[in-house]
């Protein structure tokens, strides 16, 4: 539901931008907001793959995310899923590498 609303708002903003009602800087901010909202969920396998790709332990990943090692273990076992800031940081690490957040 929220994704649909954001997509409609972004389309409306593009129309306003086309007729000059919204400047290019504001349009870029709206596009960035819409893109950040489209972050995908991290599956257990994806988190494990990400961690191995970056050559870091569960404890190191937990420290980088300011989480407990137990949380990372539960994510990798599929018992829980990362949410909020941890999910955002995992997506950044996935896109740009671990150095982007440390």
Backbone as CSV, one residue per row, in Angstrom:
resi,resn,N_x,N_y,N_z,CA_x,CA_y,CA_z,C_x,C_y,C_z
1,UNK,0.820,-1.196,0.000,0.000,0.000,0.000,0.859,1.253,0.000
2,UNK,1.863,1.299,0.895,2.698,2.477,0.985,3.509,2.672,-0.289
3,UNK,4.012,1.590,-0.880,4.769,1.700,-2.118,3.914,2.301,-3.217
4,UNK,2.656,1.889,-3.288,1.744,2.408,-4.297,1.533,3.909,-4.108
5,UNK,1.369,4.338,-2.884,1.188,5.767,-2.604,2.425,6.563,-2.995
6,UNK,3.579,6.050,-2.635,4.822,6.742,-2.985,5.001,6.838,-4.491
7,UNK,4.677,5.771,-5.194,4.792,5.792,-6.653,3.850,6.820,-7.261
8,UNK,2.632,6.905,-6.734,1.681,7.903,-7.243,2.144,9.320,-6.931
9,UNK,2.678,9.518,-5.721,3.182,10.843,-5.354,4.382,11.224,-6.219
10,UNK,5.237,10.262,-6.498,6.397,10.529,-7.335,5.960,10.877,-8.760
11,UNK,4.980,10.163,-9.284,4.471,10.456,-10.627,3.853,11.852,-10.682
12,UNK,3.117,12.214,-9.642,2.517,13.546,-9.579,3.608,14.619,-9.524
13,UNK,4.643,14.369,-8.734,5.750,15.322,-8.633,6.454,15.478,-9.978
14,UNK,6.584,14.387,-10.728,7.206,14.464,-12.057,6.379,15.337,-12.993
15,UNK,5.060,15.232,-12.892,4.198,16.093,-13.719,4.378,17.557,-13.325
16,UNK,4.425,17.815,-12.018,4.642,19.184,-11.548,6.006,19.700,-11.993
17,UNK,7.004,18.833,-11.968,8.344,19.219,-12.406,8.350,19.547,-13.896
18,UNK,7.605,18.762,-14.669,7.551,18.988,-16.117,6.939,20.343,-16.463
19,UNK,5.971,20.804,-15.651,5.362,22.102,-15.961,5.999,23.248,-15.180
20,UNK,7.063,22.952,-14.432,7.819,23.998,-13.755,7.371,24.332,-12.347
21,UNK,6.413,23.609,-11.813,5.924,23.889,-10.459,6.881,23.395,-9.372
22,UNK,7.684,22.383,-9.693,8.670,21.841,-8.758,10.037,21.926,-9.425
23,UNK,11.014,22.492,-8.701,12.356,22.609,-9.283,13.076,21.262,-9.284
24,UNK,14.201,21.217,-9.983,14.940,19.969,-10.159,15.500,19.434,-8.844
25,UNK,15.941,20.324,-7.967,16.485,19.890,-6.678,15.415,19.185,-5.845
26,UNK,14.226,19.755,-5.793,13.120,19.136,-5.057,12.758,17.793,-5.680
27,UNK,12.788,17.720,-7.004,12.465,16.471,-7.691,13.481,15.391,-7.336
28,UNK,14.755,15.765,-7.252,15.783,14.794,-6.869,15.551,14.282,-5.452
29,UNK,15.140,15.174,-4.561,14.862,14.769,-3.180,13.683,13.795,-3.126
30,UNK,12.657,14.073,-3.906,11.485,13.192,-3.954,11.876,11.828,-4.520
31,UNK,12.686,11.827,-5.584,13.152,10.564,-6.166,13.976,9.764,-5.157
32,UNK,14.840,10.452,-4.418,15.667,9.771,-3.407,14.796,9.174,-2.310
33,UNK,13.780,9.912,-1.890,12.863,9.409,-0.871,12.138,8.160,-1.365
34,UNK,11.667,8.204,-2.599,10.957,7.058,-3.162,11.887,5.853,-3.293
35,UNK,13.133,6.085,-3.685,14.082,4.984,-3.822,14.432,4.378,-2.463
36,UNK,14.592,5.221,-1.452,14.952,4.695,-0.133,13.820,3.875,0.466
37,UNK,12.597,4.195,0.100,11.450,3.449,0.618,11.318,2.082,-0.054
38,UNK,11.990,1.898,-1.190,11.868,0.652,-1.938,12.943,-0.365,-1.571
39,UNK,13.599,-0.155,-0.460,14.620,-1.107,-0.026,13.984,-2.479,0.145
40,UNK,14.717,-3.475,-0.274,14.146,-4.811,-0.182,14.483,-5.471,1.145
41,UNK,13.669,-6.433,1.511,13.916,-7.204,2.724,15.173,-8.036,2.542
42,UNK,15.804,-8.326,3.640,16.992,-9.175,3.632,16.593,-10.569,4.103
43,UNK,16.799,-11.535,3.250,16.533,-12.920,3.636,17.720,-13.452,4.431
44,UNK,17.501,-14.559,5.091,18.572,-15.191,5.867,19.767,-15.509,4.969
45,UNK,19.485,-16.074,3.807,20.560,-16.444,2.881,21.301,-15.214,2.368
46,UNK,20.569,-14.143,2.117,21.192,-12.926,1.594,22.114,-12.288,2.634
47,UNK,21.705,-12.304,3.894,22.542,-11.742,4.961,23.818,-12.564,5.100
48,UNK,23.674,-13.873,5.071,24.837,-14.755,5.189,25.785,-14.552,4.003
49,UNK,25.221,-14.449,2.812,26.024,-14.235,1.605,26.745,-12.890,1.672
50,UNK,26.046,-11.860,2.114,26.627,-10.525,2.253,27.803,-10.559,3.228
51,UNK,27.610,-11.199,4.352,28.650,-11.275,5.379,29.877,-12.028,4.866
52,UNK,29.648,-13.108,4.155,30.770,-13.883,3.614,31.482,-13.117,2.503
53,UNK,30.722,-12.406,1.695,31.316,-11.595,0.626,32.231,-10.513,1.199
54,UNK,31.827,-9.955,2.335,32.616,-8.902,2.981,33.712,-9.463,3.888
55,UNK,33.760,-10.794,4.029,34.773,-11.480,4.854,34.740,-10.990,6.303
56,UNK,33.536,-10.968,6.879,33.391,-10.549,8.275,32.591,-11.596,9.050
57,UNK,32.829,-11.648,10.338,32.113,-12.590,11.205,30.761,-12.004,11.614
58,UNK,29.946,-12.841,12.224,28.668,-12.362,12.748,28.894,-11.282,13.795
59,UNK,29.915,-11.461,14.614,30.210,-10.487,15.671,30.609,-9.133,15.087
60,UNK,31.399,-9.154,14.027,31.815,-7.896,13.391,30.614,-7.209,12.754
61,UNK,29.788,-7.974,12.047,28.590,-7.385,11.446,27.690,-6.798,12.524
62,UNK,27.537,-7.507,13.614,26.715,-7.017,14.722,27.265,-5.702,15.263
63,UNK,28.568,-5.615,15.407,29.192,-4.385,15.903,28.969,-3.230,14.936
64,UNK,29.149,-3.481,13.657,28.950,-2.441,12.641,27.515,-1.928,12.667
65,UNK,26.564,-2.823,12.876,25.147,-2.451,12.880,24.656,-1.998,14.249
66,UNK,25.550,-2.059,15.247,25.190,-1.734,16.630,24.064,-2.650,17.129
67,UNK,24.209,-3.919,16.816,23.253,-4.945,17.217,24.011,-6.012,17.997
68,UNK,23.285,-6.968,18.530,23.931,-8.079,19.230,24.262,-9.190,18.231
69,UNK,25.244,-9.997,18.591,25.591,-11.158,17.761,24.407,-12.111,17.656
70,UNK,23.628,-12.185,18.730,22.444,-13.051,18.733,21.435,-12.604,17.674
71,UNK,21.294,-11.296,17.491,20.371,-10.790,16.463,20.814,-11.240,15.081
72,UNK,22.098,-11.090,14.790,22.620,-11.505,13.485,22.435,-13.010,13.307
73,UNK,22.681,-13.787,14.357,22.461,-15.238,14.296,21.014,-15.555,13.949
74,UNK,20.080,-14.897,14.619,18.655,-15.143,14.372,18.261,-14.752,12.953
75,UNK,18.843,-13.661,12.435,18.554,-13.267,11.055,19.025,-14.348,10.094
76,UNK,20.242,-14.838,10.311,20.812,-15.841,9.410,20.121,-17.196,9.534
77,UNK,19.497,-17.454,10.657,18.744,-18.695,10.836,17.299,-18.543,10.362
78,UNK,16.906,-17.341,10.004,15.550,-17.089,9.539,14.527,-16.995,10.652
79,UNK,14.977,-16.878,11.886,14.053,-16.784,13.021,13.430,-15.396,13.130
80,UNK,14.211,-14.377,12.804,13.708,-12.995,12.783,14.262,-12.308,11.546
81,UNK,13.748,-11.117,11.260,14.230,-10.334,10.122,14.687,-8.971,10.614
82,UNK,15.739,-8.438,9.995,16.178,-7.095,10.382,15.138,-6.063,9.971
83,UNK,15.029,-5.027,10.789,14.068,-3.962,10.502,14.710,-2.617,10.787
84,UNK,14.055,-1.567,10.371,14.479,-0.214,10.694,15.881,0.106,10.217
85,UNK,16.658,0.725,11.113,18.006,1.177,10.773,18.913,0.017,10.367
86,UNK,18.772,-1.127,11.030,19.608,-2.283,10.689,19.352,-2.725,9.250
87,UNK,18.100,-2.737,8.836,17.766,-3.119,7.461,18.336,-2.111,6.471
88,UNK,18.215,-0.827,6.791,18.761,0.198,5.910,20.279,0.044,5.765
89,UNK,20.949,-0.178,6.893,22.406,-0.345,6.851,22.804,-1.599,6.076
90,UNK,22.058,-2.678,6.238,22.346,-3.895,5.474,22.204,-3.646,3.975
91,UNK,21.189,-2.884,3.587,21.016,-2.557,2.173,22.167,-1.701,1.657
92,UNK,22.635,-0.772,2.479,23.776,0.059,2.080,25.023,-0.803,1.924
93,UNK,25.255,-1.699,2.879,26.403,-2.602,2.792,26.293,-3.462,1.541
94,UNK,25.101,-3.939,1.239,24.889,-4.766,0.057,25.196,-3.987,-1.219
95,UNK,24.794,-2.728,-1.263,25.001,-1.910,-2.463,26.424,-1.378,-2.588
96,UNK,27.002,-0.920,-1.464,28.260,-0.175,-1.536,29.433,-0.819,-0.815
97,UNK,29.178,-1.865,-0.067,30.253,-2.512,0.684,30.315,-2.025,2.120
98,UNK,31.029,-2.766,2.928,31.107,-2.495,4.363,31.773,-1.156,4.653
99,UNK,32.688,-0.728,3.798,33.401,0.533,4.051,32.480,1.744,3.988
100,UNK,31.322,1.604,3.390,30.378,2.724,3.302,29.751,3.067,4.645
101,UNK,29.786,2.136,5.590,29.140,2.391,6.883,30.111,2.432,8.059
102,UNK,31.397,2.205,7.797,32.360,2.289,8.908,33.343,3.412,8.680
